[in-house]
Amino acid sequence: MIFCLMMLAETEVISFEPNSSNRDHEMSGQWWERFDKLVREMELPGFIGNALYLKSELRLKQGRYEEAQQLISEVLQLSKKPGLAYLHEKAFLLQEVRVPREKS
């Protein structure tokens, strides 16, 4: 059930179309909100990492780059825990590919 909820949340984030009225929304919709709430209540670190990852993707779509970077950092920190190394590559790739760099 949790995996299916995660897939619904992922689909919701992928299909999210940012505009001026939803740029500041905290959630992409009901599925992501339910997924995030459930995994936090059940204290499931791997799924919490996936929820943070999805939230960082949403923030990138919304153009909220500082928040996205902070969330990616949280995922990278979480990926140091045993069994959660898979989160590192996901977050690292998102960071490298999608987060705009400041010009030096």
N, C-alpha and C positions, 0 to 999 in steps of 0.2 A: 504494500500500500504506500509506504513512504517513497519508494523508488518511482512509482507511478505519479505521485504528487510532485516529486522533483521534476519529472519529465513534463508535466503540465506547466509547472512554474517556468521551466526552461523555454518551452514553446511560447509562453506568455511574454517573456523578456525578448525573445527573438522577434516576435511580431509587434513589439511595442514601437509605435511611431511617435517620436518626440515632436512636440509643438509648443507654442507659447503657453498654452493652458495646462499642460502636464509636465512642464520642465521641472517643477518643484515637488512633484508627487514623490512620496517616500516609497511606494510600492508600484509594481507594474500592473497589479490586479489581484483578484481574490485568490488565485492558486498560489502565487508566490507568497502572499501573506499567510495563507494556511500552512504552507510548507515550512516557512520560517518559524512560525509559532509552534508547530508540532515538534520540530527537531530540537528547538530550544527547551521546550517542556520536558522532552525525553532525554535531554542532555546527550545528543549523538554527535560527537565532534566531527566526524567525517561529513555528515550531512550538513552540519552547521558551516563547515568550510565551503561546501557547495552552495549553500544559501548566500554566504558572503561573496563568493565568486559571482553568482548571478546578480547580486546587488551592485557589484562593481561594474559589471557589463551594463546594467541599467544606467548607472551614473555616467558612464562614458557616452551612452546614447543621448543622455540629457545634456551633455556638455559640462558636467560637474566634475572636472578632471581632478581637482584636489581631493575631493571625497573618494573618487574612484581609486586614486593612488593610496589613500589611507586604508581602504578596504582590501586592496591587493596586498598591502603590507601585513594586514591581519591574517590573510590567507597564507602568506609565506611564513609567518610566525607559527601558525597552526600546523603547517606542513612539516615542522620539525619534530612533531610528536610521532611516536611509533605507529606505523601502519597508515600514516597520512601523507607519505612522501609524494603520492600521485598528485596531490594538490599543488605541489611546488611547480611542476611543469606547466600546469594549466594557468596558474597565476603569473608565472614568469613570462609565458608566451603572450598573455593578455597585456602585460606591462610593456613588453618589448614592441609589440605590434601596434597597439592601440593608443597608448598614453603619449600625448604630444610632448616633445622634449623642449625645454627652454633653450633659447639660443644663447651661446656664450659670448 
